[in-house]
Amino acid sequence: VLGDCGLDFVFIDTEHIALDRSQVSWMCRTYAAMGLPPLVRTVSPSPYEATMVLDDGAAGVVAPYIEQAEQVQQLRGATKLRPLKGQRLNDALAGEPLPGDLANYAPGHNENNLLIVNIESVPAVENLDRILDVPGIDSVLIGPHDLSCNLGKPEQYDDPMFLKTAETIFAKARAKGIGAGIHAWGDTASQARFVNMGANLLIHKADITFFKNGIRDELAEIREKLGLQPGDTATGEVNI
């Protein structure tokens, strides 16, 4: 179904959805075979989880609830310096040159691994300049629900404070040549507004939302054309 929808990529969320590793791997391999790069949000901003989803076939890692540059540095090691681990990785993250042929091997080995970090709290916005200074970030991604709650404006996505904060995040990322996105649940007009504000990555709603809306809206339209009220036939019984 998704292969016929004109998508650029798919977003697989393991932070909020109960998916085990075998399911994630199957989904990644299937979507990749269809030409749809799978971006996987990990359960936590753990570098170990990042390496796992890349091993499972993810084209990119979305790390949730990033607030510190140090978190991004560890994720950089997991996504951009694979397969380094231990002291060798720590030395590389500290700026020590990679020895021998490893200096050429590591960038090529990891050139297709995307690193996307969720910005979804006031501390993250306050530390955004330092976060964006870490090499290797491909994009930031606003988590609007968490961010709106953190701002004291829960689910008030049209509030000037929320919109100004989102615009600031977009602008700072794009100014550094880093992508800027949002996972938004609004209508198409609100999505276009975010693009006009500076976003160049959109995750639009979710599969279950499209499924629910499609059933609800078309059944409501049929009932309206037949002159039925919304509750007239929704009895939970088969009445023929």
N, C-alpha and C positions, 0 to 999 in steps of 0.2 A: 504494500500500500504506500509506504513512505517513498519507495523508489519512483513512484509516479507523480510525486507532489512538487517536483522542482526545488527540492531543498539543496542548500549548499553543504550542509553538514548535519549531524545529529548530536544531540546533547543527552548524555546518559547520566542520571543523577543517583549516585549511591549514598549521598549524605542523607537524603530524606526518603528514599525508596529502598525497600528491603530486597536487594539483589545480592546473590552470592557470587563468588569469583567465577565459577563456571558459567553462570548466566551472563556475566559481564563479558567474559572472553568470547562466548558464542555470539553475543550481540555485536561486539567490535569486529570480529572476523566477517560476520555476515554483512554488516553495513559497509565495511571496507571493500568487500568483494563487489558491492553494488556501486562503488565510486562515491560513497558518502563517508567522509572522514568522521570517525567517532571521537567526540570530546567527552571525557569522563570526569565528573566531579567526585573527588574522593570523600570518604567519610570525615576525615580531618585533614589539616594541613601537614600531614606526616610525609617526610621524604620516602619512607618505606612503602607507604601506600601508593605514592607516585610511581615508584619503580615497578610495583606490582601491576598497575593498570597499563603501563607501557608494555610490560611483558605480555599482558593479556591482549594487546593489539590496539590500544588507544592511539589515536593520532595526536592527542594533546591531553594535558592534565589541567583540570580546573581545581584550584586549591581553595577551600572555603575559609572564610573568616580570618583573613590575613590582617594583622595589626602591626607587625614589626618587620623591619628590613632583615633581621636575622633569620626569620622564618623563610623569607624568600631566598636568602643565600643558601639555606639547606636544600630547598626545592630546586634551586639552580644546579646544585651538585647532583641531585637525583635525576634531572631531566636533560641537562646539557653536558654533563661530564661522565655519563655512564661509559663503562662499567666500573669506574673508580669507586673505591670504598675505603674506610679506615683512614689511616694516617696519610696515605697518598692523596685521598680526596680532601682531607682537611688542609694539607699543604697547598693544594691547588686553589682551594677557596680563599686561602690567605694571600694568594697572589704569587706563589712560587711557580716558576715555569715548569711545564710538563716536560719530562725527559725524553730524549730520543725521538723516535717516530710517533710517540704518543701525542705530541703537539699537533700533528696533522691528523692523526687517527680520530681523536675524540670529537672534534668539530664535525667531521664528515659522518661519523657514526650516529650523531645526535641531531643532524641538521633538520630533520623532519619532526622532531619532538617539540610540540608547542607547550609553553608554560603560560597559563592564564591564572591570575590571582583575583579572588573575590575581595572587593572593597565594600564593606557593609557595616561600618561602625564609625563613630566619631573619632576614636583613637586612630583608626586606619586613615581617615582623612587628615588628621593632624600630622601623621607620620608619612603622608603620601610622598613628599619630596624625597625622603630617605629611601622609601620603598622603591620608587621609580629609578633611583640611582643604582640599584643592583643590576648588573648586566644579565641579559638573557630573558627578561620578561617580554613576552610577545603581546600580551594584552591584559588590561584590567577588566573586571566584570562587576558591575554593581549588582548587589543583591538587594532589591528594593524593599522587600518586606523587613528584613533585619535593619537596613539603614533607616527606614522611616521610623521604626520603633526606637532605634538608638537616638534619633533626633527628637524623640518625644512627640512624633506625629504619626502614630501607627496607621498604616494603609492610607495615608493622606497624600496620594501621589501627585496631586495638583497643588499642594501647598507650596508657597513661594520658597520656604526654607529647603524643602526637599529638592525642588527643581534647581535652585541655586547651587546646592551641594553637588547634585548630579552634574551640572554644567561645569563646575570647578574640576571635578574628577576627570571628565572628558577632556577638558582643555589642557590640564597639566599632563595627562598621558600623551595626547596627540602632539603636544609641543616637544616631547622627547622622542617622537617617532614610534611611540608604542600605541597599540590598538586600544580602543575604549568601547566597552559594551555594557549592555544591561539585559537582565532576564526579566522582561516585563509582561504583565498580565492584562494590560489595557487594550483598548480598541486600536484599529489601524491608524487612526489619527494621532493617538498618543505615541505610537511607535515612530511615525514620521516626525513628530516633534523631537523625539530623542535624537534622531539622525540629524535634524537641523541644529540641534544643540551641540553636535560634535561626535556622537556615537558612530562607529563604523562596524559594530558587531551587535546583532540582535538575536536574542533567543526569545521566540514568541510563544508565550503560553506553554501548554503541555498536551501530550497526546490525549490524556483522559479528558481534558477540557474540551478539545475539539469533538471528541466522541459524545460527550454529554450534551454539548450545545447543538450538535447536529441532530440528535434524536429529539431533544426537547423542542427546538425551534420548528422543525418540520412537522412534528406531531401537532404542535400548537397551531400551525398554519392550516393543516388539514382540518382540525376541529373547527377553526374559525370559518373556513369555507363551507363547512357543513352546518354552520349555525349552532354548534355545540359549545357549551361552556367548558373551561379547562378541566373541571372535575367530573364532567358528565360520564366519561367512559373510563376514567382512570380508577377502576374499582379493585384492581388486583385479581379479578376473576375473568374467565373467558365467557362472555355473553354473546351468543350468536343468534 
